[in-house]
Amino acid sequence: MTAESPAAAPPEATSPLRADAARNRRQVLQAAREQLEGGDTALPMNRIAHLAGVGVGTVYRHFPTRQSLLEALAQRSFEILVGEAQAAVDAADPAAGLQQMLRCTLQCQLDDVALATILAAPTFECPETLALGVELGRSVTTILDRSRTCGLIRPDIDADDLRRLVSGVHHALRAGPFGPALFDRYLQVLVRGLRA
């Protein structure tokens, strides 16, 4: 459940933002978050700039692309997901660990549309997101390896398969009204489909 950029640049040394630049960045993120929560996933930079009360050049200075803006919005949720996946690695029962990780990943995507959007993408742009993707990939691979060793899942499933499948279940849940019963049913369909 990871996306990696094959030509990822190493993280650049960054100096702290000036107070006004930091304020502008916060305003842009707040405006973008409100747009997402209101259902606008296009995030047009001109509209974000207007809502944030800054020039569009300021938005692009902080976030050169829509993808980089989405990754910044999703960072906290991604950190939570990585922590949950690492906890699932430590589960005594591999089956419980796998199900815990799948449940958490799906719930994190439902809670944060920015995270759902970046996890559905095959690559990441920002160094921070790339690093989180590597950590998530390690945990997912460990869980899958443990599950394969116990004969719990098909031998041909890898971390990217899982990323795509969970993104698909997320999309299916978002396609209409849903509640806990449908969440659990779709999660079980996914778990059963992974079985050896």
N, C-alpha and C positions, 0 to 999 in steps of 0.2 A: 504494500500500500504506500507507494512512494513514487515521486516523479523527480527525475534528475535531468540536468542539462549537460549534454555531452561536452560542451565547450565552456563550462562554468569558469568565470574569472575568479581569481582569489579575492577574498574580501579586502577592500581598500581600507587603509587607516583613515578613520574619520575623526574630525575634531568636533567638540561639542557645538551645537547650534547656538547662535546668538539668541538672546531672549525674544526678539521680534520674530526671528525665523522659526524658533520653536513654537511660538504662539500661532503663527500662520500655519504651520504643519498640523498642529492640534485642531485648528478651525477647519482645515481641509478634510482631515480624517472624520471630524464630527459631521460635517455636511455630507460626506460620502456615506457614512454609516446611516444617517437619517434617510438618504435616498434609497439605500439597500433595504432598510427596514420597511420603507414605504412601497417596495416592490419594483423599484427602478434598478434593474441589474445592468443596464447599459453604461451607467456612470459617465455621461458626457462631461468632459473636462470643463467646457465653458459653463455648464450649469453648476458644477461643483464650485468653480471659482466664484460665480455670482452668489451662491448661497453662503460661501465662506467669507465673502466680503474682501476677496483678494483678486489680483489680476491672474489671468490664465497662465501667464509666464511663471508666476509663483507656484502654481499647481504643478506645472511640468518640471520646475526646478527640483521640487521634492519627489515627484513621482513621474518619471519620464514616460511611463506607459500605464494604461488601465490595469494591466497585470501587476505592475509593481504597487499600484494603489491597493488592489485587492489583497495582495500578499501582506501589506502593512496592516490592513484592516483585520486580517485573519491571524496575525501573529500570536496573539494571546490564546486564542482557541487552539491553534496548532501546538503551542507549548503544552496546553492541558492534555491534548490528544497524545502527544509523545510521552508524557508522564504516565498516562493511563496504559499505554501500550507496554511501557517498561514494567509497570506493576503486573500486567497480564503475563509477562515473561516469567515472573516469580511464582505464579500460581502452581500449587502442588499438582493439580490435575490438568494435563495439557488440553483436554476437551473444554474444561471450564475456562482456562486461559484464552483459548481461541474464541469462545463465545463471548467472554467478557470484552475482548478487544473489538470484535465485530459490533457488539451492542454499543460500546462507547463511541466507536468511529461513526456509526450511523446517527447516534444522538447528537454528537458534536456537529455533524453536518446539518442536521435539522435545526439546531440552535443558532448556527452561524452560516448564513448564505455565502459569505465571502470564503469561508473555509471550504464549503461544498464546491464552490466554483474553482478554487485553485487545486483541490484534490482531483477534480475531474480533468484537469489539464495534464498533458504528458510531461511538461517541463516547468521549472520554476526560474525566476529571474534574479531575485534578491539573494545576496550571500546568506542572510539570516534564515531565509526560507529553505535555501539549499541545505544548510547545516541541519535544520530541523527534519528535512526530508531524509537525510542520511541516517539520522538517529531513529526515525520512525521505521525506515527500511530495515535497519539492523534488528530492531525488536520484532517486526513482523516476520522476518526471515527466521529468527530463532523460534518463534511460536510455530511457524509452519514446519520447520525441521523437526521439532519435538512431536508435532501432531502426525507427521509422516512416519516417524520412527515407531509410533504406537499404532500405526495402521488406521488412523482416524480420518485422514483425508487422501484424496487422489494424489498420486505422485507427480502429476504434471502441473499442479497449481503453484504459482509463484506470487511474489508480493505485488507485482503489477496487475496480475489477474485479479487479485483481491481488491486493489484500488478501483479497478473498472467495475467489478461486480457490486461493491458497496455503493459506488456512485450511481449505478443503475437502480439499486433498491431505493436509494434516496430520491431519485427522480420519480420512481413509481409512487412513492408515498406522497410526493408533492403534486402528483397529477390529479388529486382530488382530496376531499375531506378525509382525515385519518385520525385515529386515536390509538391508545395503547394496544388494543386487541389486534388491529391491523399491523402495527409496528411489530408485535411479537410474531404474528403469522408470517410476515415477509422475512423476518430474521430467520425463522425456522426453515423456510423454503431455501434460503441461502445456505444455511448450515447443512441441510440435508443434501443439497446439490454439491457440496464440497466433499462429501463422504466418499471413501474408497469403495 
